[in-house]
């Protein structure tokens, strides 16, 4: 086996690719390439992770959507009732101002349902990305780490990490190897 033998590779799908050779790991990017000798690599780690902040935001957006949707109908009805009372009362100077204010609030309350639907759609998207999670390969050097995240649970990245770990653990020969 020569140092130029490709052992395995992982394609990120976005133009990036990691390649493992017998003596190095090579990152091929869209317009860059980086080669790291395995002798400088301290450890390799792969983990599936979910971002709990996405879940928290999804819950918050869902609650806001429920509050807006629940307030829409009663607020519209209340403003309509108050407008009717002002019309019956006959206060000439204050009536136009109150009617305009109540009408504006009533129209704003009508927007609560579409806003609530948009918030709920955002919450559903955040829940989807939380559920999807990401698999992250981390290469640790003496003082630095490089992380390579991929959306979703990715067994191919796990296999790549296992191959790198095997190469790190493989006994190295003397000057002839």
C-alpha positions, 0 to 999 in steps of 0.5 A: 500500500502506497501513501497515495492509496485512497482508502475511503472518501466522504462527499458533502454534496455541497462541493466539499469532499473528505478523502482518507489516504494511508498517511493523510486526510484531504479536504477538497472544497469548491475552490480550496484543498487542504491536506493534513498528515495523520501524524498531526491528528490527535483524535477523531470524533463523530456525533449525531446532535440535535440543536435544542434551541430550534425546539425552544423557538418552535415551542415559543412560536407555536404558543405565540401562534395559539395566543394570536389565533385565540385572541382574534375572534373575541377581540373582533367581536368586542370591537364590533360591540363597542362600535355599536355602543358608540353609534347608539350613544350619540357622542358627536365629538368623540364618536368618530375618533372612537369608531376609527380606533375600534375599526382599526383594532378590529382590522388588526385583529383580523390579521391575527389568524394569518400571522398565527398561521405564519408563526405556526409554519415557522415553528413546524420548519424549526421542529423539522430541522430539530428532528433532522439534527446533524452528524458532525465529524471533528478532527482534533489536532494539538491545539485546534479542532476542525468540525465537518457537520452534515444535516441529518443522521449520516452513517457514511460520515460515521464509517469515514470517521471509523476509517480515520480512527483505524488509520490513527490506531494503525502501527506506523513502521520505521523509515521504510514505511 
